[in-house]
Amino acid sequence: MSGTCHLPGRSGRSFPFPKDVRLRSGWEFDFVFRTGRRSCGELVRLFFVTSPDGTTKVGVTVGKKMAKAARRVRGRRCAREALRRLIPWIKDGVWLAVSMRERGLNATARDVYGDLAALLWRNGLLSDQWPGENWEVDRG
């Protein structure tokens, strides 16, 4: 299994979460948090900035004070799954950091997806080809 799903009728639209689209270094997260704009939803906080190198990168954080490790890991997984489904439609040249809020740690990945999609759309970070809040978007 390759981990990549394709939509029928969409030339090459895939839904992976590869390393080249992730914020990986501490300085990258720091850059987004310190210089970026912020937007809060019910379940997540979104930080975003125009990328210094023209690439699109995304990352997920959960504060240590919010919960014990198991709940934080679950929250990160839900946020990563929501991002994975949205990455193909995020506009180029932006770095995003998604920070889970405490009530988001108890939410489902589908709920996080809806909240995150609404934040991205409201801030003009999704392309016009985005099919809307369709959780099944990556199913063939």
N, C-alpha and C positions, 0 to 999 in steps of 0.2 A: 504494500500500500504506500503510495507516494506522499500522502498528506495534502495533495492538491486536488481540488474539485473544480470542474469546469461547468459553466452554465451552457445549456444547449442554445445555439443561436447567437452566442456571444463569442466572438473570435478571441480565444486565448484568455478570457477573464478567469483568473484563478484566485484562490483564497488561502494562500499559505501565510505563515508568520515567520519568514526567514530572518536570519541574523542581520542582513543588510538594511532592514527597515526598523530595527529596534534601537532605541537609545540604550547604549551599553556602558558608556563611561560616566563617572561621577560628574565630570565637568559638563557633559551634555545635559544631564538632568539639572545641574546647577544653573546653566545658561537659560534653560526654559523657565525654571522657577523664579529666577532673579530678574530676567528681562522680559518675560512673556506676559501676555494678557491672560486674564482669568475669567472663568465663567462657571457658576455653580448650578448644579441640578439637584434633584432630590437624593440621588444615590452616589453621584460622582462629582468631583471638581475637575475642570478641564483647564490646563495651562497650555498656551500655544504661542509660538513665535515664528517669524520668518526665518527659515534656515540659513545659516551663514554660508553653506556650500551648495545650496540649491536642491538638496535631497529631501525626501520625506522620511521622517523617523517618528516612531511612537514608543512610549514606555508606560509602565504601570507602577504605581507605588501604593503602599499601605503603611501608615505610621505604626511604629511599635507600641505606642501607648494606647492604640485603639482596641486591641484584642490580643489574645494569645496566638501563638504561631499557627495552629490549625485553622482558625478562622481567617487569619490574614492570608494564608496560602489559598484558601478557598476563594476569598475575595479577589485575589490576583488572578486566579484561573478564570473566574467569571468575567473580569474586565478584559483579559487577554482574548477570550473567546468572542466577546462583543467587538473588540478591535479587529480581530482576524476577519470577521464578516464585513467590516466597514472599510478596511484598508484599500480595496480596489477603487473606492470612490472618494477617498480623501485627496484633496487638491495637492498638486506638486509644490515642493519648496516650503514645507512647513514641518516644524517639529512639535509633537504633542506629548504631553505628560498627563496621564489620567491618574488622579488620586482618589482612592475609594473613601467615601464618607462612612461613618459608623453604621448608619442604617443600610447602606449598600452591602455590607458584609453578610447580611441575612437575606438579601435578595437573590433571585435566580439570575442566571446569565441572560435570559430573555429580557428581564426587567432592566438590567444594566444596559443591554443593547438599546432598548427604547429610550432610556434616559440619555445615554451617550449620543445616540443618533440625533436626538432633538437638540442637544447642545451644539453638536457639529453643524447642523443645518442652520440653527439660529445665528451662528457666528460666521456663516458663509464658507465653511471649510469642506463642504461636500460638493462634488461636481453635479452638474445638471442632469447627468445620466443616472444618478442614484435612483433605484427603483422604489424607494420609500421604505417604511419600517416593516420589511418582510423578513422575518426570522428564518424562513426557509430558503433564503436567497442563494445559498451555496449547494442546494440539493439539485441533482441532475434530473 
